[in-house]
Amino acid sequence: EKGSSGTFILLIRWILCLLRLCSVQVIPSKVQSTKEGKNATFLCHLISKHDVLQVTWQKENGKKENNIATYSKINGHKILDNYAGHINFTQRELKVSAITFHAVTMQDEGCYKCIFNTFPMGSVFGRMCLKVYGKTSSVFRGLF
């Protein structure tokens, strides 16, 4: 199956990183599809021996990225005002980070990045996308 081969490749990469055959690997939760009004969670896992100083989540908006949330040991977690109450961190660790969107809307559709700011390597990121399907309407209910 298509999905299982992708999972197999991620597993092989993860094993190689455990054996120290790669220096840094971000394993994101790729593409998710959900119905409008449901919740969606993105998870990123950094496999690295380097220190992580901060994790930042961004939404891609054309050619630029907009910060939506950040976490560090020093400053804790911060969610931008226009996302407060709509997303929250469901996992707050420096090498494993997850955010959940509550009651997704069509405006949430798009691609997101989890960025791990590491020392001494610098920034490494994972990219994932959210596809939102509209609610089905009952327009035809009284016609038959």
ZAFI-675983 format. One record per residue: residue number from 0; residue in one letter; x negated, y negated, z of N, C-alpha, C, CB in turn. Coordinates in steps of 0.1 Angstrom, whole numbers, plus 5000, padded with zeros to 4 digits. Each point is the difference from the previous one (the first is absolute). Glycine has a CB too. Example, Ala and Ser with C-alpha at 12.3 -4.5 7.8 and 13.67 -1.06 7.14 Angstrom:
<pts>
<0; "a"; <4868; 5057; 5078>; <5009; 4988; 5000>; <4991; 4988; 5000>; <5019; 5012; 5012>>;
<1; "s"; <4985; 4977; 4981>; <4991; 4989; 5000>; <5008; 4989; 5008>; <4988; 5006; 4978>>;
</pts>
This chain:
<pts>
<0; "e"; <4992; 5012; 5000>; <5008; 4988; 5000>; <4991; 4988; 5000>; <5018; 5012; 5012>>;
<1; "k"; <4988; 4977; 4983>; <4993; 4987; 4999>; <4996; 4995; 5013>; <5012; 4995; 4979>>;
<2; "g"; <4997; 5005; 5031>; <4997; 4994; 5013>; <4990; 5008; 5008>; <5023; 4991; 5000>>;
<3; "s"; <4977; 5022; 4998>; <4991; 5009; 5008>; <4986; 4999; 4995>; <5019; 5015; 5004>>;
<4; "s"; <4979; 4982; 4983>; <4986; 4998; 4995>; <4994; 4987; 5005>; <5006; 5013; 4979>>;
<5; "g"; <5002; 4977; 5022>; <4995; 4988; 5006>; <4996; 5001; 5015>; <5015; 4988; 4984>>;
<6; "t"; <4993; 5020; 5023>; <4997; 5003; 5014>; <4988; 5008; 5001>; <5024; 4999; 5006>>;
<7; "f"; <4974; 5011; 4985>; <4988; 5008; 5000>; <4987; 4991; 4998>; <5014; 5020; 4991>>;
<8; "i"; <4987; 4971; 4999>; <4989; 4991; 4997>; <4996; 4992; 5013>; <5007; 4999; 4975>>;
<9; "l"; <5003; 4995; 5031>; <4998; 4993; 5012>; <4994; 5008; 5011>; <5019; 4986; 4995>>;
<10; "l"; <4985; 5027; 5006>; <4994; 5009; 5010>; <4985; 5002; 4997>; <5023; 5011; 5004>>;
<11; "i"; <4974; 4992; 4984>; <4986; 5002; 4996>; <4992; 4988; 5003>; <5007; 5015; 4982>>;
<12; "r"; <4998; 4973; 5015>; <4992; 4987; 5003>; <4998; 4999; 5015>; <5010; 4989; 4980>>;
<13; "w"; <5000; 5014; 5028>; <5000; 4999; 5014>; <4989; 5010; 5005>; <5024; 4993; 5002>>;
<14; "i"; <4976; 5019; 4993>; <4990; 5010; 5005>; <4986; 4995; 4996>; <5017; 5019; 4997>>;
<15; "l"; <4981; 4976; 4991>; <4987; 4995; 4996>; <4995; 4989; 5009>; <5005; 5006; 4976>>;
<16; "c"; <5004; 4985; 5028>; <4997; 4989; 5009>; <4996; 5006; 5014>; <5015; 4984; 4987>>;
<17; "l"; <4992; 5026; 5017>; <4997; 5006; 5013>; <4986; 5006; 5000>; <5024; 5005; 5004>>;
<18; "l"; <4972; 5000; 4984>; <4986; 5005; 4999>; <4990; 4990; 4997>; <5010; 5020; 4991>>;
<19; "r"; <4994; 4967; 5010>; <4991; 4988; 4997>; <4995; 4999; 4986>; <4994; 5002; 5024>>;
<20; "l"; <5014; 5003; 4966>; <4996; 4999; 4986>; <5005; 4988; 4994>; <4999; 5024; 4999>>;
<21; "c"; <5009; 4968; 5009>; <5004; 4987; 4995>; <4999; 4991; 5012>; <5016; 5009; 4982>>;
<22; "s"; <4983; 4978; 5016>; <4998; 4991; 5012>; <5013; 4994; 5005>; <4977; 4994; 4991>>;
<23; "v"; <5032; 5002; 5000>; <5012; 4994; 5005>; <5012; 5005; 4991>; <4988; 4980; 5009>>;
<24; "q"; <5023; 5024; 4997>; <5011; 5005; 4992>; <5013; 4995; 5007>; <4987; 5020; 4992>>;
<25; "v"; <5022; 4973; 5001>; <5013; 4996; 5006>; <5010; 5009; 4993>; <4993; 4976; 5004>>;
<26; "i"; <5015; 5031; 5005>; <5010; 5009; 4995>; <5014; 4993; 5002>; <4986; 5021; 5004>>;
<27; "p"; <5020; 4973; 4986>; <5013; 4993; 5002>; <5011; 5010; 4996>; <4990; 4978; 4995>>;
<28; "s"; <5022; 5018; 5010>; <5012; 5008; 4996>; <5005; 4993; 4987>; <5006; 5007; 5024>>;
<29; "k"; <4990; 4998; 4965>; <5002; 4995; 4986>; <5014; 4994; 4997>; <4985; 5018; 4994>>;
<30; "v"; <5023; 4987; 4998>; <5013; 4994; 4996>; <5011; 5006; 5008>; <4991; 4996; 4976>>;
<31; "q"; <5018; 4995; 5028>; <5012; 5004; 5008>; <5012; 4995; 4992>; <4988; 5001; 5022>>;
<32; "s"; <5023; 5007; 4978>; <5012; 4995; 4995>; <5011; 5001; 5011>; <4994; 5007; 4976>>;
<33; "t"; <5014; 4983; 5025>; <5010; 5000; 5010>; <5012; 4992; 4996>; <4983; 5003; 5018>>;
<34; "k"; <5028; 5000; 4988>; <5012; 4992; 4997>; <5001; 4988; 5008>; <5012; 5021; 4995>>;
<35; "e"; <4993; 4968; 4999>; <5002; 4987; 5007>; <5007; 5003; 5013>; <5000; 4987; 4978>>;
<36; "g"; <4995; 5007; 5033>; <5006; 5001; 5013>; <4993; 5011; 5009>; <5021; 4992; 4990>>;
<37; "k"; <4972; 5016; 5004>; <4992; 5011; 5008>; <4987; 4994; 5004>; <5011; 5019; 4987>>;
<38; "n"; <4982; 4989; 5022>; <4987; 4996; 5004>; <4989; 5007; 4992>; <5009; 4997; 5023>>;
<39; "a"; <4979; 4997; 4976>; <4989; 5005; 4993>; <4987; 4998; 5008>; <5012; 4996; 4977>>;
<40; "t"; <4980; 5014; 5024>; <4987; 4998; 5007>; <4988; 5003; 4991>; <5012; 5007; 5021>>;
<41; "f"; <4978; 4984; 4980>; <4988; 5002; 4993>; <4989; 5003; 5011>; <5007; 4984; 4981>>;
<42; "l"; <4984; 5025; 5015>; <4990; 5005; 5009>; <4987; 4999; 4993>; <5016; 5015; 5013>>;
<43; "c"; <4973; 4980; 4993>; <4987; 5000; 4995>; <4990; 5006; 5010>; <5005; 4980; 4985>>;
<44; "h"; <4986; 5028; 5010>; <4991; 5007; 5009>; <4986; 4998; 4994>; <5017; 5017; 5008>>;
<45; "l"; <4974; 4977; 5000>; <4986; 4997; 4996>; <4991; 5011; 5005>; <5004; 4975; 4999>>;
<46; "i"; <4989; 5032; 4992>; <4990; 5010; 5004>; <4987; 4993; 4998>; <5015; 5020; 4994>>;
<47; "s"; <4979; 4977; 5017>; <4987; 4993; 5000>; <4993; 5000; 5014>; <5008; 4985; 4981>>;
<48; "k"; <4979; 5015; 5019>; <4993; 4999; 5013>; <4997; 4985; 5003>; <4990; 5023; 4996>>;
<49; "h"; <5014; 4968; 4996>; <4998; 4986; 5002>; <5010; 4994; 5010>; <4990; 4998; 4977>>;
<50; "d"; <5006; 4991; 5029>; <5010; 4994; 5010>; <5010; 4992; 4992>; <4982; 4998; 5017>>;
<51; "v"; <5030; 5003; 4987>; <5011; 4992; 4994>; <5003; 4988; 5009>; <5010; 5020; 4988>>;
<52; "l"; <4990; 4968; 5007>; <5002; 4988; 5008>; <5015; 4996; 4999>; <4976; 4993; 4996>>;
<53; "q"; <5030; 5009; 4993>; <5014; 4995; 4998>; <5006; 5008; 4989>; <4994; 4977; 5008>>;
<54; "v"; <5020; 5025; 4992>; <5007; 5006; 4990>; <5011; 4989; 4995>; <4997; 5024; 5009>>;
<55; "t"; <5003; 4973; 4978>; <5010; 4991; 4995>; <5008; 5006; 4990>; <4984; 4981; 5004>>;
<56; "w"; <5029; 5016; 4996>; <5010; 5005; 4990>; <5004; 4988; 4991>; <5009; 5018; 5016>>;
<57; "q"; <4991; 4985; 4971>; <5003; 4989; 4990>; <5011; 5006; 4990>; <4977; 4989; 5003>>;
<58; "k"; <5031; 5002; 4992>; <5009; 5003; 4989>; <4994; 4993; 4988>; <5021; 5002; 5015>>;
<59; "e"; <4978; 5006; 4974>; <4996; 4994; 4987>; <5011; 4992; 4994>; <4984; 5020; 4997>>;
<60; "n"; <5012; 4968; 4999>; <5010; 4991; 4994>; <4994; 4994; 4987>; <5010; 4995; 5023>>;
<61; "g"; <4992; 5012; 4966>; <4993; 4996; 4988>; <4985; 5003; 5001>; <5018; 4982; 4996>>;
<62; "k"; <4974; 5007; 5002>; <4986; 5002; 5000>; <4994; 4997; 5014>; <4999; 4994; 4976>>;
<63; "k"; <5010; 5002; 5034>; <4995; 4997; 5013>; <5006; 5010; 5010>; <4997; 4975; 4994>>;
<64; "e"; <4997; 5025; 5018>; <5006; 5008; 5011>; <5004; 4991; 5012>; <4985; 5019; 4993>>;
<65; "n"; <5026; 4984; 5013>; <5005; 4992; 5011>; <4998; 5009; 5013>; <5016; 4987; 4986>>;
<66; "n"; <4978; 5008; 5024>; <4999; 5007; 5013>; <5013; 5001; 5006>; <4977; 4992; 5004>>;
<67; "i"; <5026; 5020; 5001>; <5013; 5002; 5007>; <4998; 5004; 5015>; <5010; 5006; 4978>>;
<68; "a"; <4979; 5001; 5025>; <4997; 5004; 5014>; <4986; 5003; 5001>; <5023; 5010; 5002>>;
<69; "t"; <4972; 4989; 5011>; <4986; 5003; 5003>; <4999; 5006; 5014>; <4993; 4981; 4985>>;
<70; "y"; <4996; 5027; 5017>; <4998; 5006; 5013>; <4985; 5000; 5003>; <5021; 5014; 4998>>;
<71; "s"; <4975; 4981; 5014>; <4986; 5002; 5005>; <5001; 5002; 5015>; <4991; 4985; 4981>>;
<72; "k"; <4998; 5020; 5025>; <5000; 5002; 5014>; <5000; 4987; 5007>; <4987; 5022; 4997>>;
<73; "i"; <5006; 4968; 4998>; <4999; 4987; 5006>; <5013; 4992; 5000>; <4976; 5000; 4993>>;
<74; "n"; <5030; 5000; 4995>; <5012; 4991; 4999>; <5013; 5008; 5000>; <4987; 4985; 4987>>;
<75; "g"; <5013; 5028; 5015>; <5012; 5008; 5000>; <5007; 5001; 4986>; <5003; 4993; 5024>>;
<76; "h"; <5010; 5009; 4976>; <5007; 5000; 4987>; <5007; 4987; 4998>; <5002; 5025; 5002>>;
<77; "k"; <4998; 4971; 4985>; <5007; 4988; 4996>; <5008; 5003; 4987>; <4982; 4985; 5011>>;
<78; "i"; <5030; 5011; 4989>; <5009; 5001; 4988>; <5004; 4986; 4996>; <5008; 5024; 5007>>;
<79; "l"; <4990; 4973; 4980>; <5004; 4987; 4995>; <5015; 4998; 5003>; <4982; 5001; 4982>>;
<80; "d"; <5021; 4986; 5020>; <5014; 4996; 5004>; <5011; 5005; 4991>; <4990; 4980; 5010>>;
<81; "n"; <5007; 5019; 4977>; <5011; 5005; 4991>; <5002; 5015; 4999>; <4995; 4979; 4987>>;
<82; "y"; <4996; 5028; 5020>; <5002; 5015; 5001>; <5003; 5005; 5014>; <4984; 5002; 4981>>;
<83; "a"; <5016; 4988; 5028>; <5003; 5004; 5014>; <5014; 5005; 5001>; <4984; 4983; 5009>>;
<84; "g"; <5017; 5028; 4998>; <5014; 5007; 5001>; <5003; 5009; 4989>; <5007; 4980; 5013>>;
<85; "h"; <4986; 5019; 4976>; <5002; 5008; 4988>; <4990; 5011; 4999>; <5010; 4980; 4988>>;
<86; "i"; <4978; 5018; 5017>; <4990; 5010; 5000>; <4994; 5001; 5014>; <4995; 4997; 4975>>;
<87; "n"; <4999; 5014; 5028>; <4992; 5001; 5013>; <4989; 5011; 4998>; <5020; 4992; 5014>>;
<88; "f"; <4970; 5007; 4994>; <4990; 5010; 5000>; <5005; 5012; 5007>; <4982; 4982; 5000>>;
<89; "t"; <5017; 5029; 4993>; <5004; 5013; 5007>; <4988; 5008; 5004>; <5021; 5000; 4986>>;
<90; "q"; <4968; 4996; 5009>; <4987; 5005; 5005>; <4990; 4989; 5000>; <5005; 5024; 4991>>;
<91; "r"; <4989; 4973; 5020>; <4990; 4990; 5002>; <4987; 5005; 5005>; <5018; 4984; 5004>>;
<92; "e"; <4974; 5021; 4987>; <4986; 5004; 5003>; <4992; 4994; 4989>; <5007; 5022; 5011>>;
<93; "l"; <4980; 4976; 4992>; <4991; 4994; 4990>; <4997; 5009; 4988>; <4990; 4987; 5019>>;
<94; "k"; <5011; 5026; 4982>; <4998; 5008; 4989>; <5012; 5007; 4994>; <4978; 5004; 5010>>;
<95; "v"; <5033; 4994; 4997>; <5013; 5005; 4995>; <5011; 4990; 5003>; <4993; 5024; 5004>>;
<96; "s"; <5013; 4971; 4985>; <5010; 4989; 5002>; <5012; 5004; 4992>; <4982; 4983; 5003>>;
<97; "a"; <5030; 5014; 5003>; <5013; 5002; 4993>; <5009; 4989; 5003>; <4997; 5025; 5001>>;
<98; "i"; <5010; 4971; 4988>; <5011; 4990; 5002>; <5013; 5006; 4995>; <4983; 4980; 4998>>;
<99; "t"; <5028; 5016; 5009>; <5013; 5004; 4995>; <5008; 4988; 4997>; <4999; 5020; 5015>>;
<100; "f"; <5008; 4981; 4973>; <5009; 4990; 4996>; <5014; 5005; 5004>; <4986; 4993; 4980>>;
<101; "h"; <5021; 4998; 5027>; <5014; 5004; 5004>; <5010; 4994; 4991>; <4992; 5001; 5024>>;
<102; "a"; <5018; 5007; 4972>; <5010; 4996; 4991>; <4995; 4993; 4988>; <5015; 4998; 5019>>;
<103; "v"; <4977; 5010; 4972>; <4994; 4994; 4989>; <5010; 4993; 4990>; <4982; 5018; 5002>>;
<104; "t"; <5013; 4972; 4992>; <5008; 4993; 4990>; <4992; 5001; 4987>; <5010; 4984; 5017>>;
<105; "m"; <4997; 5011; 4972>; <4994; 5000; 4987>; <4987; 4991; 5000>; <5023; 5004; 4989>>;
<106; "q"; <4977; 4986; 5019>; <4988; 4991; 5001>; <4988; 5007; 5006>; <5015; 4981; 5003>>;
<107; "d"; <4987; 5030; 5004>; <4988; 5008; 5005>; <4994; 5009; 4990>; <5011; 5000; 5022>>;
<108; "e"; <4995; 5002; 4966>; <4994; 5008; 4990>; <4987; 4993; 4995>; <5023; 5009; 4993>>;
<109; "g"; <4967; 5000; 5005>; <4987; 4995; 4995>; <4989; 5008; 5006>; <5010; 4977; 4998>>;
<110; "c"; <4978; 5018; 5000>; <4988; 5007; 5005>; <4994; 4993; 5011>; <4996; 5009; 4977>>;
<111; "y"; <4998; 4999; 5032>; <4994; 4995; 5013>; <4986; 5005; 5001>; <5023; 4999; 5011>>;
<112; "k"; <4969; 4994; 4997>; <4986; 5005; 5003>; <4998; 5000; 5015>; <4992; 4990; 4978>>;
<113; "c"; <5001; 5020; 5027>; <4995; 5000; 5013>; <4985; 4998; 4999>; <5018; 5016; 5009>>;
<114; "i"; <4977; 4974; 4997>; <4986; 4996; 4999>; <4993; 5002; 5013>; <5005; 4983; 4982>>;
<115; "f"; <4985; 5025; 5018>; <4992; 5003; 5012>; <4987; 4991; 4999>; <5009; 5024; 5003>>;
<116; "n"; <4990; 4967; 5006>; <4987; 4991; 5001>; <4990; 5007; 5009>; <5013; 4979; 4996>>;
<117; "t"; <4977; 5027; 4997>; <4990; 5008; 5008>; <4987; 4993; 5001>; <5012; 5021; 4992>>;
<118; "f"; <4980; 4984; 5017>; <4986; 4995; 5002>; <4991; 5012; 4999>; <5008; 4980; 5014>>;
<119; "p"; <4982; 5021; 4978>; <4995; 4989; 4991>; <5005; 5001; 4986>; <4980; 4999; 5015>>;
<120; "m"; <5029; 5010; 4982>; <5004; 5002; 4986>; <5008; 4989; 4993>; <5000; 5023; 5005>>;
<121; "g"; <5007; 4969; 5003>; <5009; 4990; 4995>; <5014; 5006; 4999>; <4981; 4989; 4987>>;
<122; "s"; <5027; 5005; 5003>; <5014; 5004; 4999>; <5002; 5012; 4991>; <5007; 4977; 5004>>;
<123; "v"; <5002; 5033; 5000>; <5004; 5011; 4992>; <5015; 5001; 5001>; <4978; 5013; 5003>>;
<124; "f"; <5029; 4991; 4986>; <5014; 5000; 5001>; <5007; 5012; 4993>; <4998; 4975; 5000>>;
<125; "g"; <5014; 5027; 5004>; <5009; 5010; 4993>; <5012; 4992; 4994>; <4992; 5019; 5016>>;
<126; "r"; <5013; 4986; 4974>; <5011; 4994; 4993>; <5012; 5010; 4999>; <4984; 4984; 4987>>;
<127; "m"; <5028; 5011; 5015>; <5012; 5008; 4999>; <5012; 4991; 4996>; <4991; 5016; 5018>>;
<128; "c"; <5019; 4991; 4976>; <5011; 4992; 4994>; <5013; 5005; 5006>; <4987; 4996; 4979>>;
<129; "l"; <5023; 4995; 5021>; <5014; 5003; 5005>; <5009; 4998; 4989>; <4994; 4994; 5024>>;
<130; "k"; <5014; 5016; 4972>; <5011; 4998; 4991>; <5013; 5001; 5007>; <4986; 5011; 4982>>;
<131; "v"; <5023; 4979; 5016>; <5012; 4999; 5008>; <5012; 5002; 4990>; <4990; 4984; 5017>>;
<132; "y"; <5019; 5025; 4986>; <5012; 5002; 4992>; <5011; 4993; 5006>; <4992; 5022; 4992>>;
<133; "g"; <5017; 4972; 5000>; <5011; 4993; 5005>; <5011; 5009; 5005>; <4995; 4982; 4984>>;
<134; "k"; <5013; 5013; 5025>; <5011; 5008; 5005>; <5010; 5003; 4989>; <4998; 4990; 5023>>;
<135; "t"; <5008; 5022; 4977>; <5010; 5003; 4990>; <5013; 4993; 5003>; <4989; 5023; 4996>>;
<136; "s"; <5017; 4973; 4994>; <5013; 4993; 5002>; <5012; 5009; 4996>; <4989; 4978; 4995>>;
<137; "s"; <5022; 5019; 5010>; <5012; 5008; 4998>; <5009; 4993; 4991>; <4998; 5011; 5022>>;
<138; "v"; <4997; 4983; 4967>; <5008; 4993; 4990>; <5010; 5008; 4993>; <4981; 4986; 4996>>;
<139; "f"; <5016; 5027; 5002>; <5009; 5009; 4992>; <5011; 5007; 5009>; <4981; 5003; 4984>>;
<140; "r"; <5019; 4994; 5029>; <5008; 5008; 5009>; <5015; 4999; 4997>; <4982; 4997; 5017>>;
<141; "g"; <5023; 4992; 4980>; <5015; 4999; 4997>; <5004; 5002; 4986>; <5000; 4985; 5019>>;
<142; "l"; <4991; 5019; 4972>; <5003; 5001; 4986>; <5007; 5014; 4997>; <4981; 4984; 4995>>;
<143; "f"; <5017; 5026; 5012>; <5005; 5013; 4996>; <5010; 5006; 5009>; <4978; 5004; 4991>>;
</pts>
